[in-house]
Amino acid sequence: MSRKINMVRKFFKIVTFTAAALSAFPALAATVLTYGEPGPNRGARAGATKWFAQEVEKRSGGDLKIDIMWGGALFKANAARQSIAAGVVDMGTIIPDYFPKEMVSFSLTNLPFENLDPWVGLKANFDLMQSPEVTSNLGKQNLSFVASYMLSNVIVLCKGDAVRTLDDIKGKKIRGVGTFGKIFGDLGANLVSMSIYKAYQGLGNGLLDCSLGYMSATIALKQHEASDSLTKLNWGTYTGLGIFINKDALSKLSPSQRKVINDVGADFVNYLGENIMKADKRAEDLLTQGIDGHKLEIITLSSSGSAQLYAASQYHITKWEKEANKSGLDGNTMVKNYKASLKKYSQERDLNGYPWAR
């Protein structure tokens, strides 16, 4: 009996020693990716960025986390591409209009094509950015595409006289949005170079008469407080910016971690498409009713005015093709493929409805 007791005592000593020894080694820490975001921590886009980070952590079982640096804390929007490529952060938001040559492949979907549906635009954009040609082009810059944001339909906010027809933009001091702004310049506007994040001050102090923007972002950036009217242009959607990751940082992730990033990036399309449409509708309702005493006149440009804007857009689409060719891309084929994708997903929506409503 005493022999059995001694054996039991020895067993528990071994178990105790093993547990103590194991406790001396710390648990493996999660991989944390730093994320640089030029915008504030509010609004539809901020909500989408947080959703992306939360989904990555959840789907990885806590093995992979994203630490978001808001408001251009580490770099400004005009330094995002080189900062992410150089590893200042692991990943972040890039606005391609600041980098017309380097990000020419991404800027295709910022042109005014005849599509007003955010989900359709996001799906077509995702196909384009996942193509081997674009992947190779970005890889040479040490970047990999993850997902796109959709800033939705372009609108124009004005202080004082509103834009009711295209004749009204002539001579006005207007902050533009990429190619949309250039086309306003073609039609007689006096373009003012200014970040969207400074348009509030510009409208308030008279540096701007009007500013191109987006419905839900108007409230997030509080620009309704400095405006009197909002004109819906019904003139294409603006993908605007995207989530990119440093290629070296991506390669250091485990296969399972890379799969999580890719899967969440793909699902981001449906999440953002649904939420952008809801946010735009909610924003328009609020702006029409008034927010804290600030009520905007909501104007819709005539169909003939929108048609005129699309006609003026064609010059810039052709110009983009030539710039893409200079960068070693097949611009004409990329435009054709993008238009085909817009048609494909429009038909899918009409036939099956949106994914979140099926």
CORSULLIN-V213381 format. One record per residue. N is the residue number from 1. PHI is phi in whole degrees, 0 to 359 (NA if undefined). D_CENTER is the distance of its C-alpha to the mean C-alpha in whole Angstrom. Layout:
BEGIN
((N PHI D_CENTER) (N PHI D_CENTER))
END
This chain:
BEGIN
((1 NA 74) (2 298 73) (3 297 72) (4 294 69) (5 295 68) (6 297 68) (7 295 65) (8 295 63) (9 300 63) (10 297 62) (11 299 59) (12 292 58) (13 296 58) (14 295 56) (15 299 53) (16 296 53) (17 296 53) (18 297 50) (19 297 48) (20 295 49) (21 295 48) (22 295 45) (23 292 44) (24 287 44) (25 263 41) (26 291 38) (27 294 35) (28 298 33) (29 281 30) (30 290 26) (31 281 24) (32 246 21) (33 260 18) (34 277 17) (35 232 13) (36 261 13) (37 233 10) (38 286 11) (39 272 11) (40 282 13) (41 274 14) (42 198 14) (43 95 12) (44 297 10) (45 291 7) (46 298 10) (47 298 11) (48 292 9) (49 297 9) (50 294 13) (51 300 13) (52 302 12) (53 296 14) (54 294 17) (55 293 17) (56 298 17) (57 295 20) (58 295 21) (59 288 21) (60 270 23) (61 67 26) (62 84 25) (63 284 25) (64 225 21) (65 231 20) (66 235 17) (67 255 17) (68 270 15) (69 257 16) (70 272 14) (71 64 15) (72 64 15) (73 297 18) (74 257 18) (75 197 17) (76 278 16) (77 302 13) (78 280 15) (79 238 16) (80 294 13) (81 301 14) (82 290 18) (83 290 17) (84 291 15) (85 297 18) (86 275 21) (87 88 20) (88 302 20) (89 230 17) (90 281 17) (91 204 13) (92 172 10) (93 264 7) (94 240 8) (95 262 8) (96 295 10) (97 298 12) (98 283 14) (99 225 15) (100 301 16) (101 277 19) (102 292 17) (103 254 14) (104 300 16) (105 297 15) (106 282 11) (107 289 12) (108 305 14) (109 279 12) (110 264 11) (111 274 15) (112 281 16) (113 275 18) (114 279 20) (115 210 17) (116 247 16) (117 259 15) (118 302 11) (119 295 13) (120 300 15) (121 296 12) (122 295 10) (123 296 13) (124 294 14) (125 297 11) (126 298 12) (127 300 15) (128 300 15) (129 287 13) (130 270 16) (131 292 19) (132 303 21) (133 296 21) (134 288 17) (135 302 18) (136 293 21) (137 300 20) (138 289 17) (139 301 20) (140 294 22) (141 259 19) (142 64 19) (143 234 16) (144 229 15) (145 281 12) (146 245 10) (147 194 8) (148 246 5) (149 269 2) (150 242 5) (151 268 7) (152 70 10) (153 295 13) (154 280 14) (155 237 17) (156 232 19) (157 261 21) (158 225 24) (159 255 27) (160 89 30) (161 298 31) (162 275 28) (163 265 27) (164 254 29) (165 223 29) (166 293 28) (167 297 31) (168 288 30) (169 276 27) (170 296 30) (171 82 31) (172 283 28) (173 277 26) (174 233 23) (175 278 20) (176 266 18) (177 234 14) (178 50 14) (179 294 17) (180 302 17) (181 293 18) (182 299 21) (183 291 22) (184 300 23) (185 296 25) (186 301 26) (187 266 28) (188 113 29) (189 285 27) (190 267 27) (191 285 24) (192 245 23) (193 283 21) (194 201 19) (195 295 16) (196 299 14) (197 286 15) (198 251 19) (199 295 19) (200 303 21) (201 293 23) (202 299 24) (203 290 24) (204 285 27) (205 259 29) (206 89 29) (207 293 27) (208 236 25) (209 269 26) (210 214 23) (211 216 19) (212 288 17) (213 196 14) (214 220 12) (215 304 15) (216 290 13) (217 294 12) (218 304 16) (219 283 17) (220 302 15) (221 264 16) (222 60 19) (223 285 19) (224 295 22) (225 289 24) (226 250 25) (227 234 25) (228 246 27) (229 215 25) (230 225 22) (231 249 23) (232 278 21) (233 269 21) (234 49 20) (235 220 19) (236 74 16) (237 249 12) (238 240 9) (239 294 6) (240 77 6) (241 201 4) (242 213 4) (243 265 7) (244 233 10) (245 235 13) (246 301 17) (247 298 19) (248 295 22) (249 297 20) (250 296 19) (251 293 23) (252 280 25) (253 287 23) (254 289 26) (255 306 25) (256 291 25) (257 292 22) (258 297 20) (259 296 21) (260 298 19) (261 301 16) (262 294 16) (263 293 17) (264 293 14) (265 300 11) (266 292 13) (267 287 14) (268 302 10) (269 302 10) (270 291 13) (271 300 12) (272 290 9) (273 304 11) (274 296 14) (275 287 13) (276 295 11) (277 296 14) (278 293 16) (279 294 15) (280 296 15) (281 295 19) (282 296 19) (283 296 18) (284 297 20) (285 298 23) (286 294 23) (287 292 23) (288 289 26) (289 285 28) (290 107 27) (291 235 26) (292 50 29) (293 89 30) (294 261 28) (295 239 28) (296 259 26) (297 280 28) (298 262 25) (299 241 26) (300 246 25) (301 297 26) (302 297 28) (303 298 28) (304 292 30) (305 294 28) (306 296 24) (307 297 26) (308 295 27) (309 294 24) (310 296 23) (311 297 26) (312 289 25) (313 287 22) (314 299 24) (315 303 25) (316 284 22) (317 293 21) (318 295 24) (319 297 24) (320 299 20) (321 305 23) (322 293 25) (323 294 23) (324 296 21) (325 299 25) (326 295 26) (327 271 23) (328 87 25) (329 259 23) (330 264 24) (331 301 23) (332 298 25) (333 294 24) (334 296 20) (335 297 20) (336 299 23) (337 294 21) (338 293 18) (339 299 20) (340 295 22) (341 292 19) (342 301 18) (343 294 22) (344 301 22) (345 282 19) (346 295 21) (347 293 24) (348 298 23) (349 298 22) (350 295 25) (351 278 27) (352 246 26) (353 79 23) (354 284 20) (355 304 20) (356 284 20) (357 249 23) (358 276 25))
END
